[in-house]
């Protein structure tokens, strides 16, 4: 059990602005404030929009726990005497209106001469140069700094199979992160097919435009074959971020957590809940990083046990060691004397009692979204080190710490692929940004807004690409 007390977070994930028309009488606005206090909603801005002799129109902004909580408050507003709900808005929807990204020209086209150089006839000269030496496409077009963000909408952010249209705002967000943090031009491409062969062929056909392919929100097990096939076909980096981005950040966080508790990665017992895209990738990277005692669980129970008997086989082909229809034991049984729990599965599958089965100085990474595998308020009472995928608790496991820098490094050296050494190097770089004298139970991973992250990760990835022979450019003395 942790020796210190954790304060409950005050951050809210959901905010509403409601426009109310109130009768202009004493005590009416107080009834609104009292309702919010009763509902434990955090009152923010209050703006007067219009005042007449009989009525006052106000915009009330407040934070709530979730969408259901917000809806309940709206319904209660409608039941108040002398109060009318005119409208309400959700800032999340507002920032998505019209989409979140756009294309802009890097040079103006204001004269006939500029047009003739950017387009016909001048562009023919550039096309001929590329035809004679295809490698020039990297320097004379957008290819060298472009990534395609590909999804079929089959596994959206824990929401499930919602289709390509519903995937588009997520892919736009991904493109924003690429641009904001790594200066990479990323293009959201959502495919109207979930057939493995169709996806592979489509990506293969559009690949000449891009310097890298980021696969996103494609469900398991298809995502494994799609990624592997594309890696074998294409000579540009292909990475399914749901798998490897998550795995890299988890490994980085684990490295620092182990420093705090004084445990050796080769000696710890790790339990992974969820063997989908992220879970399998986590298992792979942990095994390659030195873990020798690993248990993997699906809904039916533990179907993967890696130890001295099969560790070499598991590192070579983890799927050969999984017995999906023959669970060895339950998840709760596996937690007995475990040192680390990593959840990439479903919300609220564990209780504090379950976590107490673990060894002293236990580490729990409950990364399921939107609800972690265990209630954070309960977990922090029984864990030494606790992390989630959420931003309202310490130690956020966020794959945005990894993928911008990984692709930045890969593009910088025109890598043919993103290999295991590059991912391990990225994890080490992320972990290394926190010095040992800075480490504490609530600070094992840097913030995604730490401006050192992308440069550190990309430099490490460049070096690993060079050492493993997958780079097509010589190392630069400084990063971009």
KELO-121654 format. One line per 5 residues: for each residue z, x, y of C-alpha. Coordinates in Angstrom, 2 decimals, m for minus. Each point is the difference from the previous one (the first is absolute). Layout:
<pts>
Z/X/Y  ... $
</pts>
This chain:
<pts>
0.00/0.00/0.00  m0.78/1.23/3.47  2.95/1.22/2.01  m1.28/m1.25/3.32  m0.60/m3.48/1.32 $
m3.52/m1.13/0.78  m0.47/m2.28/2.97  m2.20/m3.02/m0.63  m3.40/0.40/1.63  m0.78/m2.05/3.09 $
m3.76/0.34/m0.18  m2.06/m3.13/m0.70  m3.35/m0.13/m1.73  m1.06/m3.31/1.57  m0.15/m1.19/3.58 $
m0.96/m3.31/1.58  m0.68/m1.16/3.55  0.49/m3.74/0.51  m0.93/m1.95/3.11  2.51/m2.78/0.62 $
0.06/m2.80/2.53  3.63/m0.81/0.86  1.35/m2.78/2.17  1.26/1.64/3.16  3.65/m0.79/m0.56 $
3.10/2.18/m0.48  0.74/0.89/m3.62  m3.48/m0.56/m1.43  m0.93/3.67/m0.14  3.47/0.74/m1.40 $
m0.83/m2.22/m2.97  m3.00/2.23/m0.74  2.08/3.16/0.22  2.73/m1.50/m2.19  m2.56/m0.97/m2.63 $
m1.32/3.57/m0.14  3.54/1.35/m0.25  0.83/m2.41/m2.81  m3.13/1.08/m1.85  0.84/3.71/0.57 $
m3.31/0.56/1.78  m0.12/2.86/2.49  m0.89/m1.36/3.45  m2.38/2.21/1.93  m2.00/m0.76/3.13 $
0.38/m3.30/1.88  m2.72/m0.75/2.55  m0.30/m2.99/2.34  m3.60/m1.26/m0.04  0.23/m3.10/2.17 $
2.67/m1.99/1.83  m0.19/m3.58/1.27  2.67/m2.38/1.18  0.36/m1.50/m3.47  m1.03/2.74/m2.42 $
0.03/3.76/m0.55  m2.44/1.82/m2.27  1.32/3.21/m1.57  m1.40/2.57/m2.41  2.70/1.06/m2.45 $
m0.52/3.14/m2.11  2.29/0.60/m2.96  0.21/2.00/m3.23  0.55/m1.64/m3.37  0.39/1.24/m3.58 $
m3.29/m1.28/m1.37  m2.67/m2.67/0.37  2.11/m2.70/m1.68  2.90/0.72/2.35  m2.31/m0.32/3.01 $
m1.43/m3.27/m1.26  3.49/m1.43/m0.48  0.90/0.82/3.60  m3.21/m1.60/1.26  0.84/m3.16/m1.91 $
3.49/m0.02/1.50  m1.40/0.46/3.51  m2.08/m3.13/m0.55  3.13/m1.94/m0.87  1.87/0.95/3.19 $
0.50/m2.69/2.62  m1.90/0.47/3.26  m1.89/3.00/m1.40  m3.69/0.00/m0.88  m1.86/2.75/m1.87 $
m3.27/0.49/1.86  m1.33/2.93/m2.03  1.02/3.12/m1.84  m1.67/3.32/m0.66  0.48/2.83/m2.43 $
m0.65/3.46/1.51  m1.25/1.18/m3.39  m2.89/m2.46/0.20  m0.62/0.83/3.65  m0.68/3.70/m0.63 $
m2.49/m0.93/m2.73  m2.10/m2.35/2.18  m3.59/1.24/m0.06  0.91/2.81/m2.38  1.93/3.21/0.69 $
m2.77/2.63/0.07  m3.41/0.46/1.61  m2.90/2.46/0.16  m0.61/1.92/3.22  m2.77/2.43/0.93 $
1.01/3.62/0.51  m2.78/0.55/2.54  m1.41/m2.45/2.59  m3.52/m1.39/m0.16  m0.78/m0.59/3.65 $
m3.50/1.44/0.34  m3.27/m0.03/m1.89  0.43/3.73/m0.69  3.43/m0.51/m1.57  m1.40/m2.81/m2.14 $
m2.89/2.15/m1.19  2.37/2.76/m1.11  2.56/m2.26/m1.70  m2.66/m2.14/m1.67  m3.74/0.27/m0.35 $
m1.83/2.32/0.37  2.66/2.70/0.31  2.03/m1.06/m3.04  m2.93/0.84/m2.27  0.67/3.68/0.62 $
3.55/m0.41/m1.34  m1.14/m2.03/m3.00  m2.46/2.74/m0.97  2.70/2.65/0.31  2.27/m1.93/m2.34 $
m2.82/m0.60/m2.47  m0.58/3.75/m0.16  3.73/0.80/m0.33  2.12/m2.95/m1.11  3.25/1.79/0.85 $
m0.87/m0.42/3.70  0.85/m3.69/m0.34  3.64/1.05/0.39  m0.57/1.52/3.45  m2.80/m2.19/1.37 $
1.35/m3.47/m0.94  3.28/m1.86/m0.31  0.33/0.93/m3.69  2.26/3.02/0.54  2.74/m2.08/1.60 $
m0.44/m3.36/m1.69  1.84/m1.75/m2.82  m0.91/m3.31/m1.65  3.01/m2.22/m0.67  m1.10/m2.00/m3.03 $
1.72/m3.10/m1.41  m0.86/m2.98/m2.14  3.06/m1.94/1.14  1.46/m0.22/m3.48  3.46/1.48/0.73 $
0.78/m0.48/3.68  3.33/1.42/1.21  1.97/m1.58/m2.80  m1.56/m3.39/0.80  m2.41/0.13/m2.91 $
m3.63/m0.97/m0.40  m1.00/m1.62/3.29  m3.61/1.14/0.17  m2.04/2.24/2.32  0.34/m2.03/3.18 $
3.79/0.00/m0.21  m0.11/3.73/m0.68  m1.89/0.75/3.21  2.97/m0.02/2.43  1.83/2.40/m2.31 $
m2.97/2.35/m0.16  m0.36/m0.19/3.79  3.63/1.08/0.25  m0.69/2.87/m2.35  m2.93/1.06/2.17 $
2.26/m0.09/3.06  2.50/2.33/m1.67  m2.74/2.45/m0.98  m1.19/0.14/3.60  3.38/m0.01/1.72 $
1.70/2.63/m2.13  m2.83/2.21/m1.25  m2.94/m0.60/2.32  m2.14/m1.23/m2.91  m2.61/m2.72/0.44 $
0.67/m2.46/m2.83  m2.10/m3.03/m0.87  1.46/m3.09/m1.74  m2.31/m1.13/m2.79  1.12/m3.04/m2.02 $
m2.15/m0.79/m3.00  m0.87/m3.48/m1.26  0.35/1.08/m3.61  2.81/0.98/m2.34  m2.27/1.27/m2.75 $
0.71/3.63/m0.77  m3.63/1.03/m0.39  m1.08/m1.79/3.16  2.71/1.70/2.04  m0.88/3.43/m1.37 $
m3.71/m0.47/0.69  0.59/m1.37/3.50  2.23/2.90/1.00  m2.43/2.47/m1.54  m2.84/m1.50/2.03 $
1.80/0.14/3.37  1.64/3.40/m0.57  m2.64/2.05/1.91  1.43/m1.34/3.27  3.58/1.11/m0.64 $
1.97/3.20/m0.39  2.62/m1.74/m2.16  0.79/m3.24/m1.82  3.42/m1.68/0.30  0.41/m2.69/m2.64 $
2.57/m2.62/0.93  1.63/m3.10/m1.46  m2.00/m0.02/m3.24  2.00/m1.33/m2.92  0.98/1.91/m3.12 $
m1.27/0.87/m2.50  m3.50/m0.16/1.57  1.05/2.32/2.81  0.52/2.88/m2.44  m3.52/m0.17/m1.42 $
m1.61/m0.60/3.38  1.68/3.05/1.52  m0.68/2.29/m2.96  m3.64/m1.03/m0.28  m0.65/0.43/3.71 $
1.69/3.40/m0.04  m2.36/1.07/m2.78  m3.09/m1.38/1.74  0.53/0.93/3.64  0.39/3.42/1.61 $
2.31/m1.28/2.76  3.75/m0.72/m0.20  0.95/m3.31/m1.61  3.61/m1.18/0.04  1.61/m3.31/m0.85 $
2.77/0.05/2.57  2.14/m2.67/m1.67  0.38/2.48/m2.82  0.11/3.44/1.50  1.16/m0.54/3.56 $
3.09/m1.79/m1.26  0.59/2.62/m2.70  m0.24/2.90/2.45  2.56/m1.48/2.39  2.38/m0.93/m2.83 $
m0.13/3.56/m1.30  0.62/1.37/3.50  3.03/m2.25/0.44  1.29/0.85/m3.46  m0.21/3.75/0.64 $
2.25/m0.34/3.02  2.35/m2.48/m1.66  0.52/2.42/m2.89  0.90/2.75/2.47  2.75/m2.22/1.38 $
1.48/m0.89/m3.38  m0.47/3.48/m1.46  m2.01/m1.02/m3.05  m2.92/1.77/m1.71  m3.23/m1.99/m0.35 $
m0.37/1.30/m3.56  3.38/m1.38/m1.04  0.09/m3.44/1.61  m0.64/m3.28/m1.79  m2.51/m2.11/1.93 $
m0.65/m3.70/m0.58  m3.19/m1.48/1.48  m0.32/m3.78/0.17  m3.60/m1.16/0.17  m2.93/1.68/m1.70 $
m2.79/m1.32/2.14  m2.07/2.12/2.36  2.90/1.51/1.92  2.31/0.27/m2.99  m2.42/1.95/m2.16 $
m0.84/2.35/2.87  3.71/0.54/0.66  0.60/0.84/m3.63  m2.91/2.45/m0.02  1.01/1.86/3.13 $
3.67/0.13/m1.06  m0.94/1.46/m3.37  m2.27/2.56/1.67  2.80/0.85/2.44  2.36/0.87/m2.84 $
1.77/m3.19/m1.12  0.68/0.21/m3.75  1.99/m3.19/m0.64  m1.91/m3.06/1.19  0.19/m3.68/m0.99 $
m2.66/m2.49/1.07  0.62/m3.73/m0.13  m2.18/m3.07/0.22  1.08/m3.63/m0.09  0.80/0.08/m3.72 $
2.09/3.15/0.32  m0.40/3.76/m0.34  m3.40/0.79/m1.50  m0.19/3.68/0.94  2.47/2.74/m0.84 $
m0.89/3.59/0.86  2.25/2.77/m1.31  m0.19/3.31/m1.84  m1.83/m1.67/m2.90  m3.04/m1.16/1.94 $
0.20/1.51/3.48  m3.17/2.07/m0.40  m1.95/m2.96/m1.35  1.25/m2.21/2.84  m1.07/2.50/2.64 $
m3.44/0.17/m1.58  m0.51/m3.74/m0.61  2.87/m2.27/1.01  m1.71/m3.14/m1.31  0.09/1.37/m3.56 $
3.82/m0.06/0.20  0.35/m3.60/1.17  0.81/m2.69/m2.57  m0.61/m3.18/2.03  0.91/m2.42/m2.80 $
2.86/2.01/m1.48  2.84/0.42/2.52  2.47/2.71/m0.94  2.86/m1.57/1.96  0.69/m2.17/3.04 $
m0.11/1.20/3.59  3.75/m0.45/0.32  0.61/2.05/m3.13  m2.21/2.76/1.39  2.08/0.13/3.18 $
3.08/1.17/m1.92  0.71/3.56/1.19  m3.29/0.14/1.93  m0.08/2.20/3.09  m2.98/m1.57/1.73 $
m1.47/m3.51/0.12  m3.44/m0.50/1.49  m1.15/m3.59/0.40  m3.64/m0.85/0.63  0.11/m3.38/m1.68 $
1.56/m3.24/1.24  2.77/m1.12/2.29  3.59/m0.72/m0.98  m0.14/1.03/m3.64  3.20/2.08/0.20 $
3.58/m0.60/1.11  2.72/2.33/1.21  1.52/m0.23/m3.49  m3.21/1.41/m1.47  m0.06/2.92/2.41 $
3.62/0.83/m0.81  m1.20/0.94/m3.51  m1.68/3.05/1.49  1.48/3.49/0.31  2.07/1.15/2.94 $
m1.99/0.88/3.14  m2.73/m2.40/m1.04  m3.31/m0.31/1.81  m1.70/m3.39/0.31  m3.47/m0.44/1.47 $
m0.69/m3.76/0.01  m3.51/m0.09/1.43  m1.26/m3.50/m0.91  m1.23/m1.97/3.02  0.88/m2.23/1.68 $
3.23/m0.26/m2.04  1.40/3.17/m1.65  1.12/0.06/m3.62  3.60/m0.35/1.18  1.50/m1.55/3.10 $
0.39/2.94/2.41  3.34/m1.29/1.29  1.35/0.16/m3.55  m1.77/3.22/m0.95  1.42/2.11/2.79 $
3.49/m0.77/m1.29  m0.67/1.52/m3.42  m2.67/2.66/0.66  0.42/3.54/1.24  m3.54/0.03/1.41 $
m2.04/m3.16/0.51  m3.59/m0.42/1.18  m2.40/m2.92/0.30  m3.51/m0.63/1.23  1.44/m1.89/2.96 $
0.38/1.19/3.57  3.29/m1.84/0.63  2.04/2.30/m2.27  0.31/3.79/m0.04  m2.32/2.14/m2.14 $
m3.24/m1.96/0.14  m2.42/0.94/m2.79  m3.26/m0.54/1.87  m3.31/1.25/m1.37  m1.21/0.40/3.59 $
1.93/3.27/m0.10  m2.51/1.29/m2.54  m3.51/m1.38/0.14  m0.99/0.90/3.60  0.91/3.65/m0.50 $
m1.42/0.18/m3.52  m3.40/m1.27/1.13  0.15/2.07/3.20  0.47/3.14/m2.06  m2.66/m1.00/m2.51 $
m2.53/m0.72/2.74  0.81/3.21/1.84  m1.10/2.10/m2.98  m2.63/m2.47/m1.26  1.85/m0.27/m3.29 $
m1.85/m1.31/m3.03  3.10/m1.83/m1.22  3.70/m0.56/0.54  1.70/1.61/m2.99  3.56/0.11/m1.29 $
0.78/3.31/1.68  m1.00/m1.45/3.36  2.31/m2.98/m0.51  2.91/2.20/m1.06  m0.61/2.17/3.06 $
0.06/m3.10/2.22  3.34/m1.10/m1.47  1.51/3.44/0.53  m1.25/0.07/3.60  1.53/m3.40/0.80 $
3.33/0.96/m1.57  0.00/3.36/1.77  m0.09/m1.56/3.45  3.71/m0.79/m0.29  2.07/3.16/0.04 $
3.00/0.21/m2.29  2.42/m0.13/2.92  m1.60/m3.28/1.09  0.07/m1.71/m3.39  2.43/m2.84/m0.52 $
0.21/m3.10/m2.17  m1.88/m2.08/2.56  m2.56/2.63/0.98  m1.93/1.34/m2.97  m3.50/m0.73/1.26 $
m1.60/0.43/3.44  m1.17/m2.90/2.12  m3.67/m0.92/m0.09  0.09/0.53/3.78  1.07/3.61/m0.43 $
m2.99/1.80/1.51  0.47/2.97/m2.31  m0.79/m1.95/m3.15  m3.80/m0.16/0.01  m0.39/3.63/1.04 $
2.44/1.21/m2.67  m1.55/m2.11/m2.74  m3.61/0.79/0.91  0.72/3.74/0.16  1.67/m0.09/m3.43 $
m2.87/m2.04/m1.45  m2.61/2.37/1.44  1.75/2.99/m1.55  0.32/m1.73/m3.40  m3.66/m1.04/0.10 $
m1.00/3.58/0.73  2.20/1.42/m2.78  m1.32/m2.48/m2.57  m3.63/0.57/0.93  m0.90/m3.51/1.20 $
m0.61/0.87/3.67  m3.50/0.60/1.36  1.17/1.64/3.23  2.02/3.10/0.64  3.62/m0.39/1.08 $
0.61/m0.23/3.71  2.80/1.94/1.64  1.21/m3.15/1.77  m0.13/m3.62/m0.95  m2.09/m2.48/1.96 $
</pts>
